[in-house]
């Protein structure tokens, strides 16, 4: 029997942006503006909870210079680096 994965579109998009940024920090808001360009503001709370979950799970990291963890102000990065 095949095991199915339950991965949210926001998780996939956040990790993909991290890959595209090649380890450089980015604002999570860039993600929802990228995948929902006209309706991004409706997904702010979803982005906030998904970003916090990924930070807690160690899948993304907060830029060390950030002191305030407001979703609209933090910058995150991944450890994926492409050559």
N, C-alpha and C positions, 0 to 999 in steps of 0.2 A: 504494500500500500504506500502511495506517495504521501509525503508530508507536505502540507501547504504552509506557506509563510503568510503572515498577516502584517504587511508593512504599509504604512500610510504613504500617500503620495507626497506629503510634506517631508517625511523622512527621506524618501528617495530624492526629492528635489534639493533638500539641504545638503545631503551628501554629494550629489552630483555637482552642485555649485562649488562645494569645497574642492572636488576633484578638478573642476575647470579653473579654479583660482590657484591651483597648484600649491596649496598650503598657506596662501596669503589670507589675512583676515578679511572678513566681509560682514556687512550688516544683514541680519536675518530678513529684514524688510525687502532686501533685493530679491529674495527668493519668491515671496508672494507677488511682488510686482512683476516678476519674470513669468510666473505660471498663470497668474490671474491679473493681467495688465489693467483691465477696466474695473474689476470688482475686488481688488486686493484688500480694501479696507474691511470687507465683510469677513475676512479670514484672519484678522489680527489676533484674536483670542486663541484660535487653533494653532497659529504659528507660535504664540507665546508658550502654550503648554507643550507643544512638540519640541521646541528648542530646549526648554527646561528639561524635558525627559532625556533628550540626546546628551545634554551636558551631564546630567546625573548618571547616565549609563556610560559615560566616557567615550562617546562616539564623536562628539565635537568638543571644542575647548574654547573658553573665553579668553580673548586677547588679554595678556597679563597687565596691560596698562589700564584696563577698565576697572573702575571702582563701583560704578552704579550698574546694577544688573537689569535696568529697564530695557525691555525688548526693543524699543525704538532707538536705543542709544548704544547697546553693546555691539561689539564686533566679535565674531566667532571664526574658528578655523578648524580644519581637519588635519590629520596627520598623513593624508594621502599626498604623495608627491610623485608627479610623473616626470619623466626625463625627456 
